[in-house]
Amino acid sequence: MKKLAILILVALIGFSAEAQTTKTSADSKSTSKQVTLSAPHAKQATTPVIQKVVIQTNGVCSKCEALFKENVPFFKGVKDYTYDPKTSKMTISYDAKKTNPDLLRQQISKLGYNADNVKADPAARAKLPACCQVDKKPGQAAGCCDHGSKSGCSGHNHGQCKESKSPDEKH
């Protein structure tokens, strides 16, 4: 009987100690949750601030337009863009928390095109097709490389276009 009483006493002490440990760890977890939730540096959901900018480029043909289409949508922060080949203007919708108009102009410059007052990167411009390196004159139709199109050549020397078979060939 004495052994049974000792066994019960040890069991009660064990259960009591376990209950205290569980309660203490539960209290510390709830305290840490409160601290985490009220911490000022905790990440909060941010909503994008969408803005638009219109940038004047010096694109002249469908190849320029295709190059913009392949690159501009993937610039950081760009949500949408449109390009008007007649005016060579690009309208970009962007997240103002991720980029700004100056960065967008610099990225367009790195493609080889002027972007408003930011001049094209000379090395990138030199890598463009010859027809894309021609500056379009005001009022001149775009489409120097649209061979077979009815819009015709934008006025460059026909020998500059790599797709011409002879300098005298008309587009």
Secondary structure, DSSP 8 states (H G I E B T S, - for coil): -HHHHHHHHHHHHHHHHHHHHHHHHHHHHHHHHHHHHH-TTS-------EEEEEEEB---SHHHHHHHHHHGGGSTTEEEEEEETTTTEEEEEEETTT--HHHHHHHHHHHT--BTTB---HHHHHHS-GGGGS---TT--S-TT-TT-TT---SS-GGGSTT-SSTT---
